[in-house]
Amino acid sequence: MRRRGAELGGPAGELGELAGKQEFTLRTLLTTGAALVDVNGRRDLAAALRVLASEHVSVSTPAHRVELPAHVVDELVAVAAAALANVAVHVGPQAPAWVLLEDTGDGVQISVRDEGPGIPEGRLDAAQAEGRLGVARSMQGRVLDLGGTISCDTGPGRGTDWTIRIPQRKVPA
């Protein structure tokens, strides 16, 4: 469908492009599978994050399972998804982004990075003061509730790199 649409061009080309995106999403879901909850109430964070991959989002995870309590996995995936939503809104829906999960042995670290224009100094504080609480609640609040830390390395022309760290010993059961 994607190839034929591209050959025809115009509206058929647009439909072909959409079909290609859906194909990519379907292949990702089929190859990664759902991050199911085991009998101990734990899920594989690596599998859950891989579902965020798309044509514009690359997700790198360890080959092994990174098991955490299911509610912790849900919150961490929500944080990564919020960061990616910000990329789509502020950098553009076609902007490339990267998600990296590391199992540090004593916890987990997730990085979400883009190569956009960066966040101007003071913008996050100004947004919170304006009542725009996406970063404060959807990202920072969730991570702090899990006993972790979140930091943002950004600046004009440098893109944005969010780093989320959750120590295993502090992961709520």
C-alpha positions as CSV (number, residue, x, y, z in Angstrom):
1,M,0.0,0.0,0.0
2,R,2.8,2.4,0.9
3,R,4.8,1.8,-2.2
4,R,1.8,2.0,-4.5
5,G,0.6,5.2,-2.9
6,A,4.0,6.7,-3.4
7,E,3.9,5.8,-7.0
8,L,0.4,7.3,-7.5
9,G,1.3,10.5,-5.6
10,G,-1.3,13.1,-4.4
11,P,-4.0,11.9,-2.0
12,A,-3.0,8.3,-2.7
13,G,0.5,9.2,-1.6
14,E,-0.7,10.6,1.6
15,L,-2.8,7.4,2.3
16,G,0.2,5.3,1.4
17,E,2.3,7.2,3.9
18,L,-0.3,6.7,6.6
19,A,-0.5,3.0,5.8
20,G,3.3,2.8,6.1
21,K,3.2,4.3,9.6
22,Q,0.4,1.9,10.6
23,E,2.5,-1.0,9.3
24,F,5.4,0.1,11.3
25,T,3.3,0.4,14.5
26,L,1.7,-3.1,13.9
27,R,5.1,-4.7,13.3
28,T,6.4,-3.1,16.5
29,L,3.5,-4.5,18.5
30,L,3.8,-7.9,16.9
31,T,7.5,-8.2,17.5
32,T,7.7,-6.7,21.0
33,G,4.4,-8.0,22.4
34,A,2.7,-6.6,25.4
35,A,4.5,-6.2,28.7
36,L,2.3,-8.6,30.7
37,V,2.1,-8.6,34.4
38,D,3.5,-11.7,36.0
39,V,2.2,-13.6,39.1
40,N,4.3,-11.4,41.3
41,G,2.7,-8.2,39.9
42,R,5.8,-7.3,37.9
43,R,6.2,-6.2,34.3
44,D,9.1,-5.9,31.9
45,L,10.0,-2.2,31.6
46,A,12.1,-2.9,28.4
47,A,9.1,-4.5,26.6
48,A,6.8,-1.7,27.7
49,L,9.1,1.0,26.5
50,R,9.7,-0.7,23.1
51,V,6.0,-0.1,22.3
52,L,6.8,3.7,22.1
53,A,9.0,3.1,19.1
54,S,7.8,4.6,15.8
55,E,9.0,5.9,12.5
56,H,10.5,8.9,14.3
57,V,11.3,7.4,17.8
58,S,14.1,5.0,18.3
59,V,14.0,2.9,21.5
60,S,17.0,1.0,22.8
61,T,16.7,-1.4,25.7
62,P,18.7,-4.2,27.2
63,A,18.1,-7.6,25.6
64,H,17.2,-9.0,29.0
65,R,14.0,-8.3,30.9
66,V,14.0,-5.3,33.3
67,E,11.3,-6.3,35.8
68,L,9.7,-3.9,38.1
69,P,6.4,-3.6,39.9
70,A,3.7,-3.1,37.2
71,H,2.6,0.3,38.6
72,V,6.2,1.5,38.4
73,V,6.5,0.4,34.8
74,D,3.2,2.1,34.0
75,E,4.4,5.4,35.5
76,L,7.8,5.3,33.8
77,V,6.2,4.6,30.4
78,A,3.9,7.5,31.1
79,V,6.8,9.8,31.8
80,A,8.6,8.8,28.6
81,A,5.4,9.2,26.6
82,A,4.9,12.7,28.0
83,A,8.5,13.6,27.0
84,L,7.9,12.3,23.5
85,A,4.6,14.2,23.3
86,N,6.5,17.4,24.2
87,V,8.9,16.6,21.3
88,A,6.0,16.2,18.9
89,V,4.4,19.5,20.1
90,H,7.4,21.7,20.5
91,V,9.9,20.3,17.9
92,G,7.5,18.8,15.4
93,P,5.6,15.5,14.8
94,Q,8.2,14.3,12.4
95,A,11.2,15.2,14.7
96,P,13.4,12.3,15.6
97,A,13.7,11.3,19.3
98,W,15.5,8.6,21.2
99,V,14.6,6.6,24.3
100,L,17.4,4.7,26.1
101,L,16.8,2.3,29.0
102,E,19.8,1.2,31.1
103,D,19.7,-1.3,33.9
104,T,22.4,0.0,36.2
105,G,22.3,-2.9,38.5
106,D,21.2,-0.7,41.4
107,G,18.3,0.8,39.5
108,V,17.2,1.9,36.1
109,Q,17.9,5.0,34.1
110,I,15.8,6.2,31.1
111,S,16.9,9.0,28.8
112,V,14.6,10.7,26.3
113,R,16.5,12.9,23.9
114,D,15.7,15.1,20.9
115,E,17.7,17.4,18.7
116,G,15.3,20.3,18.7
117,P,15.9,23.9,19.6
118,G,16.2,23.2,23.3
119,I,14.1,24.7,26.1
120,P,14.9,28.4,26.8
121,E,16.2,29.0,30.4
122,G,13.3,29.7,32.8
123,R,10.6,28.4,30.4
124,L,9.7,25.4,32.5
125,D,9.3,27.5,35.6
126,A,7.2,30.1,33.6
127,A,5.0,27.3,32.2
128,Q,4.3,26.0,35.7
129,A,3.5,29.6,37.0
130,E,1.1,29.9,34.0
131,G,-0.7,26.8,35.2
132,R,0.7,24.6,32.5
133,L,1.7,21.6,34.6
134,G,2.5,19.0,32.0
135,V,6.2,18.7,32.9
136,A,5.7,19.4,36.6
137,R,2.9,16.7,37.1
138,S,3.2,14.3,34.2
139,M,6.9,14.0,34.4
140,Q,8.5,15.4,37.6
141,G,5.7,14.5,39.9
142,R,5.5,10.9,38.8
143,V,9.2,10.3,39.1
144,L,9.4,12.0,42.5
145,D,6.5,9.8,43.7
146,L,8.5,6.8,42.7
147,G,11.5,7.9,44.8
148,G,13.5,8.8,41.8
149,T,15.1,11.8,40.2
150,I,14.6,13.6,36.9
151,S,16.9,16.1,35.3
152,C,16.8,18.0,32.1
153,D,19.9,18.9,30.1
154,T,18.9,21.5,27.5
155,G,19.8,24.8,26.0
156,P,19.4,26.8,22.8
157,G,20.5,24.7,19.8
158,R,21.4,21.6,22.0
159,G,18.1,19.8,22.0
160,T,16.7,18.4,25.2
161,D,17.8,15.3,27.2
162,W,15.6,14.1,30.1
163,T,17.2,11.6,32.4
164,I,15.1,9.6,34.8
165,R,16.7,7.6,37.5
166,I,14.9,5.1,39.8
167,P,17.0,3.3,42.4
168,Q,15.8,-0.3,42.8
169,R,16.0,-0.2,46.6
170,K,13.5,2.7,46.5
171,V,11.1,1.2,44.0
172,P,7.8,1.1,45.7
173,A,6.3,-2.5,45.9
